[in-house]
Amino acid sequence: MNIYLIPYTFRRHLVMGMMLGAVGLIAWWWSLFLVLEVGPWMYESLGWLWWPRTEGWLYLVTLSTSVGFMSVFYEGSLRRRPMRWRIFWALFGAGVAWLGVSLGLPLVRLMMPLFTNDQVDELLRDPSFLTLRYRMSGFILAGFWGGLGPFFARRLHAVITRNWTWGGRDGPTAPPAPGWLEWAGIVFAHLGGGMAAGVVAAAAWHMPGYYDDLAGDLYLSPALAAWVFGTVHGLLVWPIPEDMYAGWIRVLSYERYGLRIPIPHNDDTAAERFLGHFPRGLDLYLPAETKVMELHTSFTMDGERNYTVRGLSIEPTVVKRPLERIDLRYDPRRPAPLETQLRMEDRILLGADGDTVVEFLMLPKEER
């Protein structure tokens, strides 16, 4: 994955879902290859015969570890971490998922008779028994550990890069530690999103195989479940975050056409960029002939990555976006200047005639 190829539009929220959905299909194909090709070969060559229950275990373990691995690996790719650290942390997250699912599935099978009667226990001993009520727990377990493994990998990586500078490219400039409320949200996203992926995947596995009107095909139902599992996991657990992008100011007027500067500092701390024609101390200089005042406007970013523009001059300062027009000219009778939150591709018209145009853009941090 390349952050340059993911523009700051609504579609950026779908990228991880599409990528991990494809990973889920590959995991389904690989587990099918092991069952249909490797299994018979092992029996003919070595005399080893898989236990029928192994097929379900193999499917869920492969699905959970593959999606967990690629979720962490894609993040490392987007953040430009060294390849060795991408693979290491991805393997760490996948290893946690593999261990959790491998140990959890037999435990669930042992505990299931505690909640069922003798007639159902007899059915559960049959590995071909396909009922959503009794098989959903396996999918939920795979989703739980498929989210918990990447969480452990990201949490441990954050701790190391914050305390030691050898943890990767972003070690020396690691962001400050999140508060407990933010970490609670991260935990909920990983665990809740993972289990939601398991629940939806279980339904996607059951319905095409059970209802003939939909498909009636037990061969395609695990493929659909694998795709749904990866897609929902990518949409909920770790969608591309806002901190992958930074706000920029771009001048569109012919005097300085194409000039642009970033609003945040290199360490992502809160910043304010001033625009005007005063010869010294401004972040962006525009000629006085363009009817821009000495200190005309400023662009800010706070600690929560909210971008705003402030009108600091009595000359017109107008923000234009579709179906909206905001006048930010400074009123001396007010105790503070007017400001408004910025959105992608907002245009700010400066001066009486609006000849000087500044555009706000959200671009990948790599542009710096």
Backbone torsions as a table, in degrees:
resi	resn	phi	psi	omega
1	MET	NA	145.1	-178.1
2	ASN	-130.0	122.1	-177.2
3	ILE	-65.0	-24.6	177.8
4	TYR	-61.6	-29.2	-174.4
5	LEU	-92.3	7.3	-179.2
6	ILE	-116.7	94.4	-178.6
7	PRO	-69.7	160.7	-177.7
8	TYR	-82.3	74.8	175.0
9	THR	-130.3	178.8	-179.9
10	PHE	-61.3	-27.8	-177.4
11	ARG	-65.3	-17.4	178.8
12	ARG	-64.1	-26.6	178.5
13	HIS	-71.7	-16.9	-176.7
14	LEU	-97.7	-9.5	-172.6
15	VAL	-63.0	-49.7	-178.6
16	MET	-63.3	-36.8	177.7
17	GLY	-62.6	-44.0	-180.0
18	MET	-66.1	-41.6	-179.0
19	MET	-66.4	-46.9	-178.5
20	LEU	-73.6	-25.2	171.8
21	GLY	-62.5	-41.6	176.0
22	ALA	-64.9	-38.2	176.9
23	VAL	-62.1	-40.7	177.6
24	GLY	-60.5	-40.3	177.9
25	LEU	-65.3	-39.1	177.7
26	ILE	-65.7	-38.9	177.5
27	ALA	-63.4	-41.1	177.2
28	TRP	-61.9	-44.1	179.9
29	TRP	-62.6	-40.4	-177.8
30	TRP	-67.8	-43.3	178.1
31	SER	-64.7	-35.8	176.8
32	LEU	-66.2	-39.0	177.9
33	PHE	-63.0	-41.6	179.2
34	LEU	-64.4	-39.5	-177.6
35	VAL	-73.0	-43.5	-172.6
36	LEU	-87.8	-25.7	-176.6
37	GLU	-112.3	-51.5	-176.5
38	VAL	-71.6	-40.3	179.8
39	GLY	-57.8	-54.5	176.9
40	PRO	-60.4	-36.2	178.5
41	TRP	-64.0	-40.9	178.0
42	MET	-63.4	-37.8	179.8
43	TYR	-68.9	-41.7	-178.5
44	GLU	-73.1	-35.9	-174.4
45	SER	-90.8	-39.9	-172.9
46	LEU	-113.7	-11.9	-178.2
47	GLY	78.1	15.2	178.9
48	TRP	-93.6	132.5	179.4
49	LEU	-121.6	125.4	-180.0
50	TRP	-68.5	143.1	170.7
51	TRP	-69.7	135.5	-176.1
52	PRO	-54.4	-32.5	179.7
53	ARG	-67.0	-17.7	-178.8
54	THR	-64.2	-27.5	-176.8
55	GLU	-64.8	-45.2	177.3
56	GLY	-65.3	-41.6	176.7
57	TRP	-60.5	-44.1	-178.9
58	LEU	-63.7	-40.5	-179.6
59	TYR	-63.6	-48.8	-176.5
60	LEU	-70.9	-39.4	178.5
61	VAL	-64.2	-44.7	179.9
62	THR	-63.2	-42.3	-179.0
63	LEU	-64.9	-47.5	-177.0
64	SER	-66.0	-47.0	-177.5
65	THR	-69.4	-37.2	-179.2
66	SER	-66.3	-46.3	180.0
67	VAL	-66.9	-42.1	177.5
68	GLY	-62.6	-42.6	178.9
69	PHE	-60.4	-50.0	-174.8
70	MET	-73.1	-26.2	175.7
71	SER	-61.9	-46.1	178.7
72	VAL	-71.7	-38.5	-179.0
73	PHE	-65.5	-41.2	178.3
74	TYR	-64.3	-38.1	177.3
75	GLU	-62.1	-44.2	177.3
76	GLY	-61.2	-35.8	177.5
77	SER	-66.5	-42.7	179.8
78	LEU	-67.2	-33.5	-178.8
79	ARG	-89.9	5.1	176.4
80	ARG	59.8	39.5	175.6
81	ARG	-77.6	153.9	177.1
82	PRO	-57.3	147.8	-174.5
83	MET	-58.9	-38.0	-178.0
84	ARG	-63.7	-34.2	-179.8
85	TRP	-79.4	-31.7	174.5
86	ARG	-59.7	-48.5	-177.7
87	ILE	-68.0	-40.8	-177.7
88	PHE	-61.8	-51.4	-176.6
89	TRP	-70.6	-33.1	175.9
90	ALA	-65.4	-40.9	176.9
91	LEU	-66.8	-35.1	177.8
92	PHE	-63.0	-49.1	178.7
93	GLY	-63.2	-40.7	178.7
94	ALA	-67.2	-35.1	178.4
95	GLY	-65.4	-40.4	176.5
96	VAL	-62.9	-43.8	179.2
97	ALA	-63.3	-43.2	-179.6
98	TRP	-62.6	-45.6	-179.1
99	LEU	-64.4	-43.0	-178.9
100	GLY	-64.3	-44.9	-179.2
101	VAL	-70.3	-39.8	-178.4
102	SER	-62.9	-39.8	179.0
103	LEU	-84.5	-28.7	-175.5
104	GLY	-75.4	-37.9	-177.8
105	LEU	-62.8	-47.0	175.5
106	PRO	-62.3	-35.2	179.1
107	LEU	-65.4	-40.7	177.4
108	VAL	-64.0	-39.9	179.8
109	ARG	-65.7	-34.6	178.1
110	LEU	-72.8	-32.6	-177.2
111	MET	-84.9	-19.2	-176.0
112	MET	-58.9	-40.6	179.8
113	PRO	-62.5	-17.8	177.5
114	LEU	-68.0	-19.5	-175.7
115	PHE	-114.5	8.9	-178.6
116	THR	-129.0	169.7	178.3
117	ASN	-97.0	-179.3	-174.1
118	ASP	-65.6	-37.1	-179.4
119	GLN	-64.7	-42.5	179.0
120	VAL	-69.3	-35.1	178.6
121	ASP	-59.5	-37.1	178.2
122	GLU	-64.9	-39.1	177.6
123	LEU	-68.9	-37.6	-178.0
124	LEU	-66.1	-21.6	177.6
125	ARG	-72.2	-16.6	178.8
126	ASP	-84.8	115.6	-178.0
127	PRO	-66.2	-15.5	179.1
128	SER	-90.0	6.2	-179.5
129	PHE	-74.5	111.3	-174.0
130	LEU	-114.3	89.4	177.2
131	THR	-131.2	128.2	-174.0
132	LEU	-59.6	-35.5	-176.2
133	ARG	-59.0	-37.0	-174.4
134	TYR	-103.3	-8.1	179.0
135	ARG	-106.5	-12.2	-178.9
136	MET	-64.1	-31.4	-178.3
137	SER	-59.6	-34.4	177.8
138	GLY	-65.2	-42.1	178.2
139	PHE	-66.3	-41.6	178.8
140	ILE	-63.1	-40.5	177.9
141	LEU	-63.5	-41.6	177.6
142	ALA	-63.8	-39.9	177.4
143	GLY	-67.8	-38.8	-179.9
144	PHE	-60.7	-51.4	-179.0
145	TRP	-75.5	-26.1	173.8
146	GLY	-66.3	-23.8	173.2
147	GLY	-92.3	-35.0	-177.7
148	LEU	-71.0	-36.2	178.4
149	GLY	-60.7	-53.0	175.1
150	PRO	-60.2	-33.1	177.7
151	PHE	-63.3	-46.3	178.0
152	PHE	-60.3	-41.2	179.7
153	ALA	-63.4	-45.0	-179.3
154	ARG	-70.0	-38.4	-179.7
155	ARG	-65.8	-46.6	-179.1
156	LEU	-66.9	-38.4	176.9
157	HIS	-63.1	-40.2	179.3
158	ALA	-64.5	-40.2	179.4
159	VAL	-64.8	-43.3	-177.6
160	ILE	-67.7	-46.5	-178.0
161	THR	-68.8	-21.0	178.4
162	ARG	-83.5	-21.9	-176.6
163	ASN	-110.2	-23.4	178.1
164	TRP	-130.9	138.5	-176.4
165	THR	-82.4	-5.1	-179.0
166	TRP	-88.9	6.5	-174.0
167	GLY	-79.5	1.6	179.1
168	GLY	142.0	-178.8	-176.1
169	ARG	-62.6	-34.6	-176.9
170	ASP	-91.2	13.4	-179.8
171	GLY	-64.2	-54.0	-176.5
172	PRO	-64.2	-26.0	-177.5
173	THR	-114.0	31.6	-179.6
174	ALA	-62.2	141.4	-179.6
175	PRO	-67.7	162.5	178.5
176	PRO	-63.0	155.4	-177.1
177	ALA	-62.9	134.7	177.9
178	PRO	-65.4	152.3	175.3
179	GLY	-73.4	173.0	-176.7
180	TRP	-65.1	-31.9	179.6
181	LEU	-70.1	-39.3	177.7
182	GLU	-66.3	-40.3	177.8
183	TRP	-66.0	-35.0	176.3
184	ALA	-61.5	-40.2	176.5
185	GLY	-65.4	-37.7	178.6
186	ILE	-66.1	-42.9	178.4
187	VAL	-62.9	-43.9	-179.4
188	PHE	-63.7	-38.9	179.6
189	ALA	-63.9	-42.3	-178.4
190	HIS	-71.8	-48.4	-177.0
191	LEU	-76.5	-47.3	178.9
192	GLY	-64.9	-43.1	178.7
193	GLY	-65.6	-38.9	178.4
194	GLY	-65.1	-44.9	179.7
195	MET	-68.6	-34.9	175.7
196	ALA	-63.0	-39.1	176.2
197	ALA	-61.8	-39.6	178.2
198	GLY	-66.2	-41.1	-179.6
199	VAL	-65.4	-47.4	-179.0
200	VAL	-66.1	-38.3	178.1
201	ALA	-64.7	-37.3	177.5
202	ALA	-62.5	-42.2	177.2
203	ALA	-64.9	-40.3	178.8
204	ALA	-66.7	-28.8	176.5
205	TRP	-75.2	-36.9	-173.6
206	HIS	-78.6	-44.8	-169.2
207	MET	-66.1	-47.9	-179.7
208	PRO	-63.9	-29.9	179.8
209	GLY	-82.7	-24.2	-175.7
210	TYR	-92.7	-37.8	-176.1
211	TYR	-100.8	116.7	-179.4
212	ASP	-65.7	-28.7	-179.2
213	ASP	-65.9	-27.0	179.1
214	LEU	-84.0	-53.5	178.4
215	ALA	-155.8	-45.6	-177.2
216	GLY	65.3	32.5	-173.5
217	ASP	-128.4	109.8	178.5
218	LEU	-75.4	-9.6	177.0
219	TYR	-80.5	-40.6	-177.9
220	LEU	-84.4	-21.7	-177.2
221	SER	-62.0	-41.9	176.0
222	PRO	-67.4	-27.8	175.9
223	ALA	-66.7	-43.9	177.2
224	LEU	-63.8	-41.5	179.3
225	ALA	-63.1	-40.2	179.4
226	ALA	-64.9	-42.1	178.8
227	TRP	-65.8	-43.0	179.0
228	VAL	-64.4	-41.1	179.7
229	PHE	-59.3	-49.9	-179.8
230	GLY	-65.5	-39.2	-178.3
231	THR	-66.0	-49.4	-179.2
232	VAL	-65.9	-37.5	176.6
233	HIS	-59.6	-46.2	179.8
234	GLY	-67.7	-33.0	-179.4
235	LEU	-73.7	-33.5	-171.1
236	LEU	-105.8	-38.1	-171.4
237	VAL	-76.6	-55.8	-178.6
238	TRP	-143.0	75.5	169.5
239	PRO	-71.1	163.0	-176.8
240	ILE	-62.0	121.4	-173.0
241	PRO	-81.0	166.1	179.8
242	GLU	-66.8	-29.2	-175.7
243	ASP	-71.4	-0.9	173.4
244	MET	-79.8	-9.9	-176.5
245	TYR	-122.0	159.0	177.6
246	ALA	-136.6	148.0	179.0
247	GLY	-81.4	141.0	-179.7
248	TRP	-128.0	152.9	172.0
249	ILE	-108.9	127.6	178.9
250	ARG	-123.8	130.9	178.7
251	VAL	-87.3	129.0	-180.0
252	LEU	-106.2	-4.9	-179.4
253	SER	-73.9	154.7	-173.1
254	TYR	-69.2	-22.9	-179.4
255	GLU	-67.0	-38.1	-178.0
256	ARG	-132.0	40.4	-171.5
257	TYR	-60.8	133.1	176.1
258	GLY	90.5	-12.5	179.2
259	LEU	-68.5	135.3	179.5
260	ARG	-147.9	149.4	178.5
261	ILE	-138.3	149.6	176.8
262	PRO	-80.0	148.8	177.4
263	ILE	-82.8	-48.4	-177.9
264	PRO	-72.0	158.0	169.0
265	HIS	-73.2	170.0	-179.1
266	ASN	-64.0	-27.1	179.1
267	ASP	-93.5	11.5	175.3
268	ASP	66.0	21.5	175.1
269	THR	-81.0	166.0	-179.4
270	ALA	-58.3	142.2	-174.8
271	ALA	-146.2	160.2	174.5
272	GLU	-140.9	125.8	-179.1
273	ARG	-110.4	128.6	-175.8
274	PHE	-103.4	143.5	-177.1
275	LEU	-127.4	135.6	178.2
276	GLY	173.7	-165.1	179.2
277	HIS	-116.1	11.8	173.8
278	PHE	-64.6	133.6	-168.0
279	PRO	-68.8	-20.1	-175.2
280	ARG	-133.6	146.8	171.0
281	GLY	86.7	-3.6	179.9
282	LEU	-92.5	152.7	178.0
283	ASP	-79.5	-29.9	-179.3
284	LEU	-139.0	116.2	-178.0
285	TYR	-97.5	131.9	173.7
286	LEU	-127.0	141.5	-176.4
287	PRO	-61.1	147.8	178.8
288	ALA	-65.4	-26.1	-179.9
289	GLU	-64.3	-16.4	179.4
290	THR	-87.4	11.3	178.1
291	LYS	66.1	30.7	174.2
292	VAL	-98.0	132.5	-177.7
293	MET	-75.9	170.4	-179.3
294	GLU	-56.8	-43.8	175.4
295	LEU	-131.1	97.2	-168.4
296	HIS	-95.8	-48.6	-176.2
297	THR	-156.1	168.6	176.4
298	SER	-142.2	154.8	179.1
299	PHE	-120.4	131.9	-173.5
300	THR	-126.0	156.5	169.3
301	MET	-135.7	128.0	-179.5
302	ASP	-94.9	-174.5	-176.9
303	GLY	-67.8	-16.9	178.6
304	GLU	-100.3	15.6	176.6
305	ARG	63.2	37.8	171.7
306	ASN	-97.6	131.1	-177.6
307	TYR	-104.6	135.0	179.3
308	THR	-136.9	162.7	173.8
309	VAL	-126.1	139.5	-177.7
310	ARG	-120.3	138.7	174.6
311	GLY	-90.5	116.8	-175.8
312	LEU	-111.5	7.7	-176.4
313	SER	-130.3	153.3	175.8
314	ILE	-76.9	-11.0	174.4
315	GLU	-74.7	154.6	-176.3
316	PRO	-57.6	136.4	173.5
317	THR	-137.4	106.0	-171.1
318	VAL	-118.4	129.4	174.2
319	VAL	-99.0	125.1	-178.8
320	LYS	-117.8	133.6	172.0
321	ARG	-147.1	168.3	-177.6
322	PRO	-53.9	124.9	176.8
323	LEU	63.6	21.0	-178.8
324	GLU	-150.5	140.5	178.8
325	ARG	-143.6	124.1	-174.5
326	ILE	-123.7	124.9	178.9
327	ASP	-96.9	120.1	-176.0
328	LEU	-110.6	16.4	-178.2
329	ARG	-59.9	144.8	-173.3
330	TYR	-76.4	131.2	176.5
331	ASP	-104.2	113.6	-177.4
332	PRO	-58.9	-19.6	179.7
333	ARG	-78.6	-10.5	-179.2
334	ARG	-91.6	147.7	179.8
335	PRO	-73.9	-17.5	-177.9
336	ALA	-146.9	153.4	178.7
337	PRO	-69.1	156.7	175.7
338	LEU	-77.0	150.1	177.3
339	GLU	-148.6	159.9	177.5
340	THR	-146.8	152.4	-178.9
341	GLN	-75.6	142.8	-176.2
342	LEU	-94.9	149.1	174.7
343	ARG	-125.0	163.2	-179.4
344	MET	-55.9	129.4	176.3
345	GLU	70.1	20.4	170.1
346	ASP	-64.8	145.0	177.1
347	ARG	-116.8	135.1	-179.3
348	ILE	-112.9	118.2	-178.4
349	LEU	-97.2	124.4	-176.7
350	LEU	-111.7	140.4	178.8
351	GLY	94.1	167.4	-175.1
352	ALA	-62.1	-40.1	-177.6
353	ASP	-96.3	-3.4	-178.9
354	GLY	67.6	30.2	-178.3
355	ASP	-72.4	-30.4	179.2
356	THR	-94.0	121.9	-174.8
357	VAL	-120.7	129.4	176.5
358	VAL	-120.7	135.9	-178.1
359	GLU	-114.3	141.2	176.3
360	PHE	-101.0	129.0	-178.3
361	LEU	-129.7	148.9	170.2
362	MET	-108.4	115.6	-177.1
363	LEU	-125.0	157.8	176.7
364	PRO	-58.5	146.6	-179.8
365	LYS	-60.8	-25.4	-179.4
366	GLU	-61.7	-16.6	178.8
367	GLU	-63.4	-23.1	179.9
368	ARG	-78.2	NA	NA
